[in-house]
Amino acid sequence: MIAIGDSCPIFELPNQDGVLFDIQSILGKQNIVIYFYPKDNTRGCTIEACSFRDANQEFLDLGATVIGISSDSVTAHKKFSNKYQLNFNLLADQHKIARKLFGVPTNLLGLLPGRVSYVINKKGIVCGIYNSMLDPNGHIDKALALLKTL
């Protein structure tokens, strides 16, 4: 399991457009907020994605890129992104590669994939971790507050 002070794991996954996204393309160049979520188009995940969408300019102003990751397919991500006009990458982790690299826990007796956000600084080091299964909005404010101190 990734902890504060650890280096961000290296991974490549397709985004909602089917384009392979390599974390190394931005790692060490800017701050990153990676949030893992259970499933597209569910109530909590939609609230979370729309909250990130609405706050995306604040993240960009703080030099941070937001990335959402779930095990949904590229096609599902495309529909979800279009439906809610999401303005950041959604990565399809169908084989749970990134989820395993980060050690994202499952919740609710292991039935649901966890909802965890990671703030990674410009040096590629994890400086914030927020487990927010029951509060899809709370970690956004915490991530923004942390980014303001970097």
C-alpha positions as CSV (number, residue, x, y, z in Angstrom):
1,M,0.0,0.0,0.0
2,I,1.3,3.4,-1.0
3,A,2.0,5.8,2.0
4,I,2.7,9.5,2.3
5,G,6.4,10.0,1.3
6,D,6.4,7.2,-1.3
7,S,7.1,7.7,-4.9
8,C,4.1,7.6,-7.3
9,P,3.8,4.2,-9.0
10,I,4.5,4.1,-12.7
11,F,1.6,3.0,-15.0
12,E,0.0,3.4,-18.4
13,L,-3.7,3.1,-19.0
14,P,-6.1,4.2,-21.8
15,N,-8.2,7.3,-21.2
16,Q,-11.8,7.9,-22.2
17,D,-10.7,8.5,-25.8
18,G,-8.8,5.2,-26.0
19,V,-5.4,7.0,-26.0
20,L,-2.7,5.4,-23.8
21,F,-1.9,7.8,-20.9
22,D,1.6,7.3,-19.4
23,I,1.9,8.8,-15.9
24,Q,5.5,9.5,-16.6
25,S,4.4,12.2,-19.2
26,I,3.5,14.5,-16.3
27,L,5.2,12.9,-13.2
28,G,7.9,15.2,-11.8
29,K,6.6,18.2,-13.9
30,Q,3.4,19.1,-12.1
31,N,1.3,18.3,-9.1
32,I,-1.2,15.4,-9.7
33,V,-4.4,14.4,-8.0
34,I,-5.3,10.8,-8.8
35,Y,-8.7,9.6,-7.5
36,F,-9.8,6.1,-7.6
37,Y,-13.5,5.5,-7.7
38,P,-15.9,2.5,-7.8
39,K,-18.0,2.9,-10.9
40,D,-19.2,5.3,-13.6
41,N,-22.7,6.6,-13.4
42,T,-23.3,5.6,-9.7
43,R,-24.7,8.3,-7.4
44,G,-21.5,8.9,-5.3
45,C,-19.1,8.6,-8.3
46,T,-21.2,11.1,-10.3
47,I,-21.2,13.6,-7.5
48,E,-17.5,13.1,-7.1
49,A,-16.7,13.5,-10.8
50,C,-18.9,16.6,-11.2
51,S,-17.2,18.1,-8.1
52,F,-13.8,17.5,-9.7
53,R,-15.2,19.0,-12.9
54,D,-16.5,22.1,-11.2
55,A,-13.2,22.6,-9.2
56,N,-10.9,21.7,-12.1
57,Q,-9.9,25.3,-12.8
58,E,-8.8,25.6,-9.1
59,F,-6.7,22.5,-9.5
60,L,-5.2,23.9,-12.7
61,D,-4.5,27.2,-11.1
62,L,-2.5,25.3,-8.4
63,G,-0.5,23.5,-11.1
64,A,-2.3,20.2,-10.6
65,T,-3.7,17.8,-13.1
66,V,-6.8,15.7,-12.0
67,I,-7.0,12.0,-13.1
68,G,-9.9,9.7,-12.3
69,I,-9.4,5.9,-12.4
70,S,-11.9,3.1,-12.2
71,S,-12.2,-0.4,-13.7
72,D,-14.8,0.7,-16.2
73,S,-14.1,0.3,-19.9
74,V,-12.9,3.0,-22.2
75,T,-16.4,3.0,-23.8
76,A,-18.1,3.5,-20.4
77,H,-15.7,6.3,-19.5
78,K,-16.4,8.0,-22.8
79,K,-20.2,8.0,-22.2
80,F,-19.7,9.1,-18.5
81,S,-17.3,11.9,-19.5
82,N,-19.6,13.1,-22.3
83,K,-22.8,12.9,-20.2
84,Y,-21.3,15.1,-17.5
85,Q,-18.9,17.1,-19.6
86,L,-15.9,16.1,-17.6
87,N,-12.8,18.1,-18.2
88,F,-10.1,15.7,-17.1
89,N,-8.8,12.3,-18.0
90,L,-10.7,9.1,-16.9
91,L,-8.4,6.1,-17.1
92,A,-9.7,2.6,-17.7
93,D,-8.1,0.2,-15.2
94,Q,-10.0,-2.9,-16.2
95,H,-7.3,-5.3,-14.9
96,K,-6.8,-3.2,-11.7
97,I,-3.2,-2.6,-12.5
98,A,-3.0,0.9,-11.0
99,R,-5.4,0.0,-8.2
100,K,-3.0,-2.8,-7.1
101,L,0.1,-0.6,-7.5
102,F,-1.4,2.0,-5.2
103,G,-2.9,-0.6,-2.9
104,V,-6.3,0.9,-3.0
105,P,-8.4,-1.0,-0.5
106,T,-11.9,-2.4,-1.1
107,N,-14.7,-1.3,1.1
108,L,-18.1,-2.7,2.3
109,L,-16.9,-6.3,3.1
110,G,-14.6,-6.2,0.0
111,L,-17.6,-5.9,-2.4
112,L,-16.9,-2.4,-3.7
113,P,-13.6,-1.0,-5.0
114,G,-12.4,1.8,-2.7
115,R,-12.7,5.6,-3.2
116,V,-9.3,7.0,-2.5
117,S,-7.5,10.2,-3.7
118,Y,-3.8,10.7,-3.8
119,V,-2.0,14.1,-4.1
120,I,1.4,13.8,-5.7
121,N,3.8,16.8,-5.7
122,K,6.0,18.0,-8.5
123,K,8.8,15.7,-7.3
124,G,6.6,12.7,-7.8
125,I,6.1,12.0,-4.1
126,V,2.7,11.2,-2.5
127,C,2.0,14.0,0.0
128,G,-1.7,13.4,0.7
129,I,-4.0,10.4,0.8
130,Y,-7.7,10.6,1.4
131,N,-10.0,7.6,1.8
132,S,-13.4,9.0,1.1
133,M,-15.8,6.1,0.4
134,L,-18.6,7.6,2.4
135,D,-17.9,11.3,1.4
136,P,-17.4,11.7,-2.3
137,N,-16.9,15.5,-1.9
138,G,-14.7,15.9,1.3
139,H,-11.4,14.9,-0.2
140,I,-11.6,17.6,-2.9
141,D,-11.4,20.4,-0.4
142,K,-8.6,18.6,1.4
143,A,-6.7,18.1,-1.8
144,L,-7.0,21.8,-2.7
145,A,-5.9,22.9,0.7
146,L,-2.8,20.7,0.5
147,L,-2.0,21.9,-2.9
148,K,-2.0,25.5,-1.7
149,T,0.8,24.6,0.7
150,L,3.1,23.0,-2.0
